[in-house]
Amino acid sequence: MQFVDQVLITVKGGDGGDGIVAYRHEKFMPRGGPSGGNGGRGGSVIIEADSKLNTLVDLRYKKHYVAEKGGNGGPSDRHGKNGEDLIVHVPVGTLIYESGRVIADLAHGGQQCVAAKGGAGGRGNASFASSTNQTPKFAEKGEPKDEINLTLELKLLADVGLIGYPNVGKSTLISRISAAKPKIADYPFTTVVPNLGVVSLDNRSYVVADMPGLIEGAHEGAGLGHQFLRHIERTRLLAHLIDVSGFSGRNPMHDFDAINEELKSHSERLAGLTQVVVLNKVDMPAAQEIIDELKPELISRGLEVFEISALTGQGIQPLLYRIADMLDELPREDLIKADEIVRFTVDRESETWEAKRTADGQFRVEGRAVEMLVRRTDISNEYAMRRLHRQLEKMGIIERLRELGVKEGDTVIIANAEFDFQDETYR
């Protein structure tokens, strides 16, 4: 399966259903009152972490997600049907961004994020009945919802990251210590996707990730490592593999320093992760000479060094137990904190508005609250327009337009609606 770890999608909550205007017409009730029911709530788009998934590939081919619209209200106070929620499944470890801000970090299977909340249903005329208006002749439209652009980024969740140049034996090691079955071959960049494996030791276990393609210049796009550096950010410990067989023709110490420089260039957090050094392919004839030269230098830097052969299994058990002990000592850092999803919270900014003259005889009023008010008004209904005028009057908008010099017949634009200003008609 193709590995995809970042996608852009568009989500939209279902619009709320409209309330309706209706009156009771029942036998023996000659003075039947208003009975228009409310519209149903629109469905929400919910993103849910699914432990059975390991890639975002499905979202690459379907990018638009719209939840079901709420049903309209009915006579006899019948409430409209609520829209069905739309569940979008993503792998565990998916971060959700809106406008560059993290709004959710789905770190556990079954965890959910309401990415686009459904619109509220409009109120039917029965809801507007009062002692001063016993037969309201208008209803409210359902709340319309706008599309929201999201970036989804998968960062694999693992305790240990296996890093090192291509062909140092990372895939061979993870296949030996876990049930993972990566592709293994004797040429660079055999592994083109991260592989996850679970190591079980007595009553302890931890997750290991084989990170492919790191070479010098990876953070700038060289090799494949730039695609996968982000996945290492979730790990608590790095096992840095070095090929000591002598077959590669490279300088092992240069490789070690080059990879660490790539980690530092990507983020200070990566550079600061605890590392153990794993000298692999010690079963090769030239290995001991390289080890004798390399190991003292690594130890002098305060690093723990292990000698193994991933192919034969030599030295692997002591390495695995030491990693388990180190993980017991390392704190589990909190995953990236997700901000509260504030787009559904009414704040002072959303209640503010601005009125301005845009041309001779033309004015525009902007502001989330007033625009939503207009979008939920049935502008073809005279009584609904009277109510809208009263609400604009209460908000101070009519008075501000008068101050700006609005005259009868001038055009006032709010949201996508244009009105001919008629000050006296609705007073």
KOLKOL-404611 format. One record per residue (C-alpha): x, y, z; chain; residue in one letter; residue number from 0. Coordinates in nm, 4 decimals, m for minus. Layout:
REM residues N
<<X Y Z> "A" "a" NUM>
...
END
This chain:
REM residues 427
<<0.0000 0.0000 0.0000> "A" "m" 0>
<<0.1206 0.3505 m0.0792> "A" "q" 1>
<<0.2400 0.5414 0.2290> "A" "f" 2>
<<0.0945 0.8928 0.2566> "A" "v" 3>
<<0.1619 1.0995 0.5662> "A" "d" 4>
<<0.0264 1.4460 0.4786> "A" "q" 5>
<<m0.2928 1.5526 0.3029> "A" "v" 6>
<<m0.5099 1.8602 0.2600> "A" "l" 7>
<<m0.8852 1.8129 0.2915> "A" "i" 8>
<<m1.1981 2.0269 0.3036> "A" "t" 9>
<<m1.4739 1.9579 0.5554> "A" "v" 10>
<<m1.8193 2.1093 0.5952> "A" "k" 11>
<<m2.0781 2.0522 0.8633> "A" "g" 12>
<<m2.4330 1.9934 0.7450> "A" "g" 13>
<<m2.6534 2.3021 0.7225> "A" "d" 14>
<<m2.9305 2.3224 0.9770> "A" "g" 15>
<<m3.2822 2.2507 0.8550> "A" "g" 16>
<<m3.5273 2.5396 0.8158> "A" "d" 17>
<<m3.8077 2.6119 1.0572> "A" "g" 18>
<<m4.1478 2.6532 0.8938> "A" "i" 19>
<<m4.4552 2.8720 0.9247> "A" "v" 20>
<<m4.7691 2.6679 1.0015> "A" "a" 21>
<<m5.0930 2.6993 1.2012> "A" "y" 22>
<<m5.3183 2.4477 1.3665> "A" "r" 23>
<<m5.6337 2.3598 1.1733> "A" "h" 24>
<<m5.8044 2.1137 1.4006> "A" "e" 25>
<<m6.1675 2.0403 1.4630> "A" "k" 26>
<<m6.3098 2.2232 1.7651> "A" "f" 27>
<<m6.0030 2.4560 1.7694> "A" "m" 28>
<<m6.1174 2.7584 1.5677> "A" "p" 29>
<<m5.8439 2.9736 1.7153> "A" "r" 30>
<<m5.5571 2.7318 1.6508> "A" "g" 31>
<<m5.2225 2.8948 1.7090> "A" "g" 32>
<<m4.8855 2.8707 1.5321> "A" "p" 33>
<<m4.7513 2.5165 1.4970> "A" "s" 34>
<<m4.4465 2.5437 1.2699> "A" "g" 35>
<<m4.1753 2.3060 1.3928> "A" "g" 36>
<<m3.8045 2.3660 1.4198> "A" "n" 37>
<<m3.5518 2.2410 1.1674> "A" "g" 38>
<<m3.3145 1.9595 1.2563> "A" "g" 39>
<<m2.9488 2.0028 1.3431> "A" "r" 40>
<<m2.7004 1.9406 1.0622> "A" "g" 41>
<<m2.4585 1.6526 1.0967> "A" "g" 42>
<<m2.0981 1.7136 1.2028> "A" "s" 43>
<<m1.7795 1.5945 1.0353> "A" "v" 44>
<<m1.5883 1.3933 1.2947> "A" "i" 45>
<<m1.2314 1.2724 1.2432> "A" "i" 46>
<<m1.1579 0.9519 1.4353> "A" "e" 47>
<<m0.8293 0.7694 1.4956> "A" "a" 48>
<<m0.8393 0.4088 1.3775> "A" "d" 49>
<<m0.5648 0.1729 1.4971> "A" "s" 50>
<<m0.6174 m0.0469 1.1896> "A" "k" 51>
<<m0.4913 0.2253 0.9548> "A" "l" 52>
<<m0.1281 0.3224 0.8999> "A" "n" 53>
<<m0.1465 0.5726 0.6136> "A" "t" 54>
<<m0.3548 0.8683 0.4973> "A" "l" 55>
<<m0.3677 0.7364 0.1410> "A" "v" 56>
<<m0.7490 0.7119 0.1287> "A" "d" 57>
<<m0.7792 1.0844 0.1971> "A" "l" 58>
<<m0.5518 1.1658 m0.0936> "A" "r" 59>
<<m0.8200 1.0559 m0.3400> "A" "y" 60>
<<m1.1227 1.1935 m0.1569> "A" "k" 61>
<<m1.0633 1.5443 m0.0328> "A" "k" 62>
<<m1.4130 1.6860 0.0315> "A" "h" 63>
<<m1.6283 1.5739 0.3238> "A" "y" 64>
<<m1.9780 1.7154 0.3803> "A" "v" 65>
<<m2.2099 1.5966 0.6568> "A" "a" 66>
<<m2.5835 1.5530 0.6055> "A" "e" 67>
<<m2.8150 1.8542 0.6159> "A" "k" 68>
<<m3.0788 1.8737 0.8873> "A" "g" 69>
<<m3.4386 1.8157 0.7845> "A" "g" 70>
<<m3.6891 2.1007 0.7737> "A" "n" 71>
<<m3.9486 2.1366 1.0461> "A" "g" 72>
<<m4.3053 2.0247 0.9922> "A" "g" 73>
<<m4.6556 2.1344 1.0917> "A" "p" 74>
<<m4.8045 2.0366 1.4282> "A" "s" 75>
<<m4.4735 2.1302 1.5948> "A" "d" 76>
<<m4.2898 1.8453 1.4238> "A" "r" 77>
<<m3.9118 1.8740 1.4616> "A" "h" 78>
<<m3.7005 1.8174 1.1529> "A" "g" 79>
<<m3.4719 1.5146 1.1362> "A" "k" 80>
<<m3.1176 1.5716 1.2614> "A" "n" 81>
<<m2.8488 1.5162 0.9995> "A" "g" 82>
<<m2.6213 1.2135 1.0290> "A" "e" 83>
<<m2.2661 1.2760 1.1454> "A" "d" 84>
<<m1.9923 1.1872 0.8976> "A" "l" 85>
<<m1.7009 0.9888 1.0458> "A" "i" 86>
<<m1.3634 1.0176 0.8713> "A" "v" 87>
<<m1.1129 0.7507 0.9802> "A" "h" 88>
<<m0.7404 0.8306 1.0067> "A" "v" 89>
<<m0.4396 0.6490 1.1541> "A" "p" 90>
<<m0.3426 0.6881 1.5180> "A" "v" 91>
<<m0.0841 0.9654 1.5431> "A" "g" 92>
<<m0.2612 1.2065 1.3070> "A" "t" 93>
<<m0.2297 1.5780 1.3789> "A" "l" 94>
<<m0.5021 1.8107 1.2496> "A" "i" 95>
<<m0.4126 2.1672 1.1577> "A" "y" 96>
<<m0.6345 2.4607 1.0710> "A" "e" 97>
<<m0.4628 2.7766 0.9471> "A" "s" 98>
<<m0.1316 2.6416 1.0741> "A" "g" 99>
<<m0.2643 2.5807 1.4269> "A" "r" 100>
<<m0.2945 2.2362 1.5814> "A" "v" 101>
<<m0.6573 2.1753 1.6747> "A" "i" 102>
<<m0.6280 1.8044 1.7565> "A" "a" 103>
<<m0.3703 1.5334 1.8142> "A" "d" 104>
<<m0.5309 1.1913 1.7725> "A" "l" 105>
<<m0.2877 0.9831 1.9745> "A" "a" 106>
<<m0.5147 0.6934 2.0741> "A" "h" 107>
<<m0.7456 0.4587 1.8856> "A" "g" 108>
<<m1.1063 0.5769 1.8981> "A" "g" 109>
<<m1.0110 0.9364 1.9837> "A" "q" 110>
<<m1.2268 1.1868 1.7953> "A" "q" 111>
<<m1.2160 1.5485 1.6857> "A" "c" 112>
<<m1.5246 1.7427 1.5729> "A" "v" 113>
<<m1.3638 1.9024 1.2691> "A" "a" 114>
<<m1.6783 2.0751 1.1375> "A" "a" 115>
<<m1.9795 2.1163 1.3617> "A" "k" 116>
<<m2.3257 2.0885 1.2101> "A" "g" 117>
<<m2.5460 2.3958 1.1828> "A" "g" 118>
<<m2.8284 2.4625 1.4273> "A" "a" 119>
<<m3.1810 2.4110 1.2998> "A" "g" 120>
<<m3.3940 2.7161 1.2338> "A" "g" 121>
<<m3.6865 2.7871 1.4654> "A" "r" 122>
<<m4.0400 2.7462 1.3394> "A" "g" 123>
<<m4.3017 3.0153 1.3986> "A" "n" 124>
<<m4.4320 2.8312 1.7063> "A" "a" 125>
<<m4.1052 2.9215 1.8814> "A" "s" 126>
<<m4.1625 3.2925 1.8252> "A" "f" 127>
<<m4.5114 3.3055 1.9742> "A" "a" 128>
<<m4.5436 3.5475 2.2668> "A" "s" 129>
<<m4.8050 3.7495 2.4481> "A" "s" 130>
<<m4.7413 4.0422 2.2142> "A" "t" 131>
<<m4.7135 3.8347 1.8970> "A" "n" 132>
<<m4.9501 3.5406 1.9221> "A" "q" 133>
<<m4.9482 3.4499 1.5518> "A" "t" 134>
<<m4.5965 3.5067 1.4164> "A" "p" 135>
<<m4.5914 3.4837 1.0402> "A" "k" 136>
<<m4.2215 3.4086 0.9968> "A" "f" 137>
<<m3.9750 3.1323 1.0729> "A" "a" 138>
<<m3.5976 3.1079 1.0897> "A" "e" 139>
<<m3.3749 2.9411 0.8333> "A" "k" 140>
<<m3.1255 2.6793 0.9412> "A" "g" 141>
<<m2.7688 2.7821 1.0210> "A" "e" 142>
<<m2.5561 2.7519 0.7054> "A" "p" 143>
<<m2.2022 2.6195 0.7461> "A" "k" 144>
<<m1.8913 2.7161 0.5552> "A" "d" 145>
<<m1.6172 2.4883 0.4272> "A" "e" 146>
<<m1.3074 2.4516 0.6442> "A" "i" 147>
<<m0.9639 2.3694 0.5029> "A" "n" 148>
<<m0.7601 2.1282 0.7137> "A" "l" 149>
<<m0.4115 1.9810 0.6928> "A" "t" 150>
<<m0.3743 1.6278 0.8274> "A" "l" 151>
<<m0.0245 1.5121 0.9149> "A" "e" 152>
<<0.0652 1.1650 1.0329> "A" "l" 153>
<<0.3477 1.1302 1.2839> "A" "k" 154>
<<0.4072 0.7680 1.3735> "A" "l" 155>
<<0.3942 0.6805 1.7420> "A" "l" 156>
<<0.7004 0.4785 1.8479> "A" "a" 157>
<<0.9220 0.4531 2.1550> "A" "d" 158>
<<1.2445 0.3898 1.9641> "A" "v" 159>
<<1.3557 0.5173 1.6248> "A" "g" 160>
<<1.6146 0.3239 1.4253> "A" "l" 161>
<<1.8252 0.5729 1.2320> "A" "i" 162>
<<2.1342 0.5535 1.0178> "A" "g" 163>
<<2.2534 0.5663 0.6575> "A" "y" 164>
<<2.0834 0.3406 0.4001> "A" "p" 165>
<<2.1954 m0.0232 0.4087> "A" "n" 166>
<<2.3307 m0.0192 0.7641> "A" "v" 167>
<<2.0869 m0.2982 0.8552> "A" "g" 168>
<<1.7872 m0.1228 1.0098> "A" "k" 169>
<<1.5311 m0.3313 0.8206> "A" "s" 170>
<<1.7140 m0.6538 0.8999> "A" "t" 171>
<<1.7216 m0.5627 1.2691> "A" "l" 172>
<<1.3521 m0.4736 1.2962> "A" "i" 173>
<<1.2569 m0.7926 1.1128> "A" "s" 174>
<<1.4587 m0.9967 1.3651> "A" "r" 175>
<<1.3328 m0.8297 1.6837> "A" "i" 176>
<<0.9642 m0.7980 1.5834> "A" "s" 177>
<<0.7008 m0.9328 1.3468> "A" "a" 178>
<<0.7582 m0.6500 1.0997> "A" "a" 179>
<<0.8330 m0.7671 0.7446> "A" "k" 180>
<<1.0126 m0.4835 0.5652> "A" "p" 181>
<<1.1627 m0.5167 0.2206> "A" "k" 182>
<<1.5321 m0.6116 0.2529> "A" "i" 183>
<<1.7836 m0.5926 m0.0325> "A" "a" 184>
<<2.1472 m0.5056 m0.0895> "A" "d" 185>
<<2.1046 m0.1610 m0.2423> "A" "y" 186>
<<2.0375 0.1907 m0.1078> "A" "p" 187>
<<1.6849 0.3113 m0.0269> "A" "f" 188>
<<1.5368 m0.0380 m0.0140> "A" "t" 189>
<<1.3015 0.0908 0.2552> "A" "t" 190>
<<1.0806 0.3705 0.1253> "A" "v" 191>
<<0.8242 0.3776 0.4081> "A" "v" 192>
<<0.8649 0.3703 0.7875> "A" "p" 193>
<<0.8172 0.0249 0.9378> "A" "n" 194>
<<0.6778 m0.0306 1.2866> "A" "l" 195>
<<0.7472 m0.3342 1.5026> "A" "g" 196>
<<0.6668 m0.4339 1.8605> "A" "v" 197>
<<0.9468 m0.5766 2.0745> "A" "v" 198>
<<0.8265 m0.8055 2.3553> "A" "s" 199>
<<1.0566 m0.8825 2.6495> "A" "l" 200>
<<0.9179 m1.0783 2.9437> "A" "d" 201>
<<0.6390 m0.8494 3.0725> "A" "n" 202>
<<0.7624 m0.5420 2.8886> "A" "r" 203>
<<0.7148 m0.4248 2.5335> "A" "s" 204>
<<0.7933 m0.1206 2.3226> "A" "y" 205>
<<0.7403 0.0003 1.9675> "A" "v" 206>
<<1.0347 0.0422 1.7301> "A" "v" 207>
<<1.0222 0.2387 1.4034> "A" "a" 208>
<<1.2663 0.1876 1.1177> "A" "d" 209>
<<1.3195 0.5321 0.9647> "A" "m" 210>
<<1.4329 0.5131 0.6015> "A" "p" 211>
<<1.6462 0.7219 0.3763> "A" "g" 212>
<<1.8509 0.9461 0.6051> "A" "l" 213>
<<2.1627 1.0795 0.4349> "A" "i" 214>
<<2.3605 1.4005 0.4478> "A" "e" 215>
<<2.1403 1.6877 0.3305> "A" "g" 216>
<<1.8162 1.5061 0.4182> "A" "a" 217>
<<1.6614 1.8122 0.5837> "A" "h" 218>
<<1.7015 1.9980 0.2523> "A" "e" 219>
<<1.5450 1.7189 0.0480> "A" "g" 220>
<<1.8343 1.4841 m0.0264> "A" "a" 221>
<<1.7558 1.1127 m0.0254> "A" "g" 222>
<<1.4249 1.0133 0.1321> "A" "l" 223>
<<1.4872 1.1235 0.4884> "A" "g" 224>
<<1.3251 1.4656 0.4535> "A" "h" 225>
<<0.9920 1.2866 0.4108> "A" "q" 226>
<<1.0265 1.0971 0.7383> "A" "f" 227>
<<1.2205 1.3192 0.9800> "A" "l" 228>
<<0.8908 1.4322 1.1300> "A" "r" 229>
<<0.8111 1.0767 1.2384> "A" "h" 230>
<<1.1215 1.0575 1.4592> "A" "i" 231>
<<0.9883 1.3517 1.6627> "A" "e" 232>
<<0.7476 1.1212 1.8454> "A" "r" 233>
<<1.0187 0.8835 1.9705> "A" "t" 234>
<<1.1816 0.8904 2.3138> "A" "r" 235>
<<1.5070 0.7211 2.2225> "A" "l" 236>
<<1.7145 0.6746 1.9066> "A" "l" 237>
<<1.9155 0.3652 1.8166> "A" "a" 238>
<<2.1797 0.4868 1.5760> "A" "h" 239>
<<2.3063 0.2055 1.3529> "A" "l" 240>
<<2.6537 0.2168 1.1984> "A" "i" 241>
<<2.7831 m0.0296 0.9403> "A" "d" 242>
<<3.1239 m0.1591 1.0515> "A" "v" 243>
<<3.1600 m0.4219 0.7776> "A" "s" 244>
<<3.3879 m0.2014 0.5704> "A" "g" 245>
<<3.1980 m0.2921 0.2530> "A" "f" 246>
<<3.0306 0.0478 0.2071> "A" "s" 247>
<<3.3563 0.2347 0.1528> "A" "g" 248>
<<3.2260 0.5222 0.3674> "A" "r" 249>
<<3.3797 0.6681 0.6823> "A" "n" 250>
<<3.1578 0.5397 0.9695> "A" "p" 251>
<<3.2337 0.8333 1.1982> "A" "m" 252>
<<3.1528 1.0800 0.9210> "A" "h" 253>
<<2.8217 0.9023 0.8650> "A" "d" 254>
<<2.7416 0.9198 1.2371> "A" "f" 255>
<<2.8169 1.2929 1.2597> "A" "d" 256>
<<2.6338 1.3673 0.9330> "A" "a" 257>
<<2.3109 1.2012 1.0522> "A" "i" 258>
<<2.3230 1.3868 1.3835> "A" "n" 259>
<<2.3732 1.7130 1.1981> "A" "e" 260>
<<2.0585 1.6368 0.9949> "A" "e" 261>
<<1.8623 1.5784 1.3149> "A" "l" 262>
<<1.9826 1.9098 1.4547> "A" "k" 263>
<<1.8998 2.0929 1.1315> "A" "s" 264>
<<1.5458 1.9538 1.1437> "A" "h" 265>
<<1.4768 2.0399 1.5095> "A" "s" 266>
<<1.6565 2.0918 1.8387> "A" "e" 267>
<<1.4292 1.8340 1.9970> "A" "r" 268>
<<1.5570 1.5612 1.7667> "A" "l" 269>
<<1.9151 1.6598 1.8360> "A" "a" 270>
<<1.8482 1.6327 2.2093> "A" "g" 271>
<<1.6970 1.2823 2.2090> "A" "l" 272>
<<1.8844 1.0120 2.3992> "A" "t" 273>
<<2.0855 0.7875 2.1669> "A" "q" 274>
<<2.2477 0.4493 2.1848> "A" "v" 275>
<<2.4975 0.3531 1.9157> "A" "v" 276>
<<2.4622 0.0121 1.7500> "A" "v" 277>
<<2.7641 m0.1155 1.5574> "A" "l" 278>
<<2.6129 m0.3609 1.3111> "A" "n" 279>
<<2.7621 m0.6344 1.0897> "A" "k" 280>
<<3.0277 m0.7288 1.3456> "A" "v" 281>
<<3.0360 m1.0767 1.1922> "A" "d" 282>
<<3.2227 m0.9423 0.8888> "A" "m" 283>
<<3.6027 m1.0063 0.8669> "A" "p" 284>
<<3.7091 m0.6398 0.8651> "A" "a" 285>
<<3.4689 m0.5337 1.1407> "A" "a" 286>
<<3.6959 m0.5657 1.4449> "A" "q" 287>
<<3.9560 m0.3260 1.3112> "A" "e" 288>
<<3.6879 m0.0628 1.2447> "A" "i" 289>
<<3.5321 m0.1231 1.5883> "A" "i" 290>
<<3.8671 m0.0759 1.7637> "A" "d" 291>
<<3.9059 0.2618 1.5980> "A" "e" 292>
<<3.5443 0.3771 1.6274> "A" "l" 293>
<<3.4270 0.2589 1.9684> "A" "k" 294>
<<3.6684 0.4599 2.1899> "A" "p" 295>
<<3.5703 0.7814 2.0138> "A" "e" 296>
<<3.1988 0.7155 2.0664> "A" "l" 297>
<<3.2447 0.6208 2.4316> "A" "i" 298>
<<3.4478 0.9400 2.4881> "A" "s" 299>
<<3.1372 1.1326 2.3804> "A" "r" 300>
<<2.9382 0.9683 2.6610> "A" "g" 301>
<<2.7496 0.7274 2.4359> "A" "l" 302>
<<2.6602 0.3674 2.5095> "A" "e" 303>
<<2.7840 0.1403 2.2330> "A" "v" 304>
<<2.6570 m0.2080 2.1407> "A" "f" 305>
<<2.8046 m0.4551 1.8966> "A" "e" 306>
<<2.5574 m0.6703 1.7059> "A" "i" 307>
<<2.4949 m0.8686 1.3931> "A" "s" 308>
<<2.1362 m0.8217 1.2838> "A" "a" 309>
<<2.1870 m1.1045 1.0363> "A" "l" 310>
<<2.3038 m1.3705 1.2852> "A" "t" 311>
<<2.1425 m1.2331 1.6025> "A" "g" 312>
<<2.4740 m1.1824 1.7819> "A" "q" 313>
<<2.4533 m0.9263 2.0672> "A" "g" 314>
<<2.0884 m0.8361 2.0059> "A" "i" 315>
<<1.9376 m0.9499 2.3380> "A" "q" 316>
<<2.1628 m0.7291 2.5596> "A" "p" 317>
<<2.0755 m0.4345 2.3320> "A" "l" 318>
<<1.7011 m0.4937 2.3608> "A" "l" 319>
<<1.7071 m0.5267 2.7396> "A" "y" 320>
<<1.9194 m0.2142 2.7790> "A" "r" 321>
<<1.6774 m0.0183 2.5581> "A" "i" 322>
<<1.3874 m0.1415 2.7738> "A" "a" 323>
<<1.5675 m0.0245 3.0891> "A" "d" 324>
<<1.6425 0.3146 2.9372> "A" "m" 325>
<<1.2810 0.3602 2.8318> "A" "l" 326>
<<1.1734 0.2856 3.1899> "A" "d" 327>
<<1.3942 0.5744 3.3015> "A" "e" 328>
<<1.2917 0.8191 3.0300> "A" "l" 329>
<<0.9754 1.0233 3.0968> "A" "p" 330>
<<0.6855 0.9909 2.8595> "A" "r" 331>
<<0.6581 1.3401 2.7241> "A" "e" 332>
<<0.3116 1.4725 2.6614> "A" "d" 333>
<<0.2163 1.4628 2.2982> "A" "l" 334>
<<0.1641 1.7911 2.1195> "A" "i" 335>
<<m0.1047 1.9796 2.3044> "A" "k" 336>
<<m0.4038 2.0528 2.0845> "A" "a" 337>
<<m0.5601 2.3948 2.1186> "A" "d" 338>
<<m0.9217 2.4106 2.2179> "A" "e" 339>
<<m1.1412 2.4135 1.9088> "A" "i" 340>
<<m1.2453 2.7754 1.9376> "A" "v" 341>
<<m1.4189 2.8230 1.6056> "A" "r" 342>
<<m1.7501 2.7227 1.7665> "A" "f" 343>
<<m1.7100 2.9589 2.0609> "A" "t" 344>
<<m1.8739 3.2991 2.0345> "A" "v" 345>
<<m1.6247 3.5623 2.1481> "A" "d" 346>
<<m1.6222 3.9394 2.1507> "A" "r" 347>
<<m1.4588 3.9581 1.8113> "A" "e" 348>
<<m1.7365 3.7517 1.6540> "A" "s" 349>
<<m1.9974 3.9899 1.7982> "A" "e" 350>
<<m1.8335 4.3024 1.6559> "A" "t" 351>
<<m1.9333 4.4553 1.3265> "A" "w" 352>
<<m1.8304 4.7373 1.0985> "A" "e" 353>
<<m2.0442 4.9547 0.8723> "A" "a" 354>
<<m1.8860 5.1614 0.5968> "A" "k" 355>
<<m1.9727 5.3539 0.2810> "A" "r" 356>
<<m1.8261 5.1740 m0.0215> "A" "t" 357>
<<m1.9578 5.4017 m0.2970> "A" "a" 358>
<<m2.2173 5.6675 m0.3590> "A" "d" 359>
<<m2.5476 5.5209 m0.2418> "A" "g" 360>
<<m2.3845 5.1935 m0.1331> "A" "q" 361>
<<m2.2955 5.0693 0.2151> "A" "f" 362>
<<m2.1570 4.7419 0.3504> "A" "r" 363>
<<m2.1950 4.5893 0.6969> "A" "v" 364>
<<m1.9448 4.3193 0.7985> "A" "e" 365>
<<m1.9189 4.1009 1.1063> "A" "g" 366>
<<m1.9739 3.7322 1.1782> "A" "r" 367>
<<m2.2812 3.7771 1.3976> "A" "a" 368>
<<m2.4682 4.0155 1.1683> "A" "v" 369>
<<m2.3808 3.8145 0.8563> "A" "e" 370>
<<m2.5121 3.4961 1.0161> "A" "m" 371>
<<m2.8279 3.6793 1.1201> "A" "l" 372>
<<m2.8944 3.7745 0.7583> "A" "v" 373>
<<m2.8111 3.4279 0.6254> "A" "r" 374>
<<m3.0682 3.2770 0.8628> "A" "r" 375>
<<m3.3414 3.5236 0.7666> "A" "t" 376>
<<m3.5980 3.4435 0.4999> "A" "d" 377>
<<m3.5595 3.7682 0.3071> "A" "i" 378>
<<m3.8625 3.6846 0.0903> "A" "s" 379>
<<m4.0863 3.7031 0.4000> "A" "n" 380>
<<m4.2018 4.0537 0.4951> "A" "e" 381>
<<m4.2481 3.9610 0.8609> "A" "y" 382>
<<m3.9034 3.8045 0.8812> "A" "a" 383>
<<m3.7608 4.1246 0.7335> "A" "m" 384>
<<m3.9410 4.3303 0.9975> "A" "r" 385>
<<m3.7784 4.1146 1.2657> "A" "r" 386>
<<m3.4362 4.1534 1.0988> "A" "l" 387>
<<m3.4759 4.5313 1.0952> "A" "h" 388>
<<m3.5589 4.5319 1.4662> "A" "r" 389>
<<m3.2526 4.3211 1.5418> "A" "q" 390>
<<m3.0256 4.5465 1.3367> "A" "l" 391>
<<m3.1758 4.8412 1.5219> "A" "e" 392>
<<m3.0965 4.6790 1.8589> "A" "k" 393>
<<m2.7387 4.6112 1.7494> "A" "m" 394>
<<m2.6937 4.9799 1.6623> "A" "g" 395>
<<m2.6363 4.9117 1.2943> "A" "i" 396>
<<m2.9299 5.1171 1.1642> "A" "i" 397>
<<m2.8198 5.4180 1.3688> "A" "e" 398>
<<m2.4627 5.3823 1.2393> "A" "r" 399>
<<m2.5892 5.3750 0.8792> "A" "l" 400>
<<m2.7834 5.6918 0.9444> "A" "r" 401>
<<m2.4641 5.8535 1.0762> "A" "e" 402>
<<m2.2866 5.7507 0.7567> "A" "l" 403>
<<m2.5548 5.9297 0.5560> "A" "g" 404>
<<m2.7671 5.6443 0.4258> "A" "v" 405>
<<m3.0826 5.7543 0.2462> "A" "k" 406>
<<m3.4024 5.5842 0.1366> "A" "e" 407>
<<m3.3339 5.3530 m0.1562> "A" "g" 408>
<<m2.9591 5.3285 m0.0959> "A" "d" 409>
<<m2.8074 4.9792 m0.1213> "A" "t" 410>
<<m2.6932 4.8052 0.1974> "A" "v" 411>
<<m2.4899 4.4849 0.1518> "A" "i" 412>
<<m2.4683 4.2291 0.4331> "A" "i" 413>
<<m2.3143 3.8875 0.3627> "A" "a" 414>
<<m2.4250 3.8076 0.0061> "A" "n" 415>
<<m2.7573 3.9914 0.0311> "A" "a" 416>
<<m2.8352 4.3386 m0.1017> "A" "e" 417>
<<m3.1125 4.5489 0.0525> "A" "f" 418>
<<m3.2765 4.8742 m0.0506> "A" "d" 419>
<<m3.2667 5.0849 0.2637> "A" "f" 420>
<<m3.6211 5.1736 0.3733> "A" "q" 421>
<<m3.5896 5.3245 0.7173> "A" "d" 422>
<<m3.9507 5.3986 0.7866> "A" "e" 423>
<<m4.1073 5.0799 0.6523> "A" "t" 424>
<<m4.0126 4.8587 0.9453> "A" "y" 425>
<<m4.0172 5.1074 1.2311> "A" "r" 426>
END
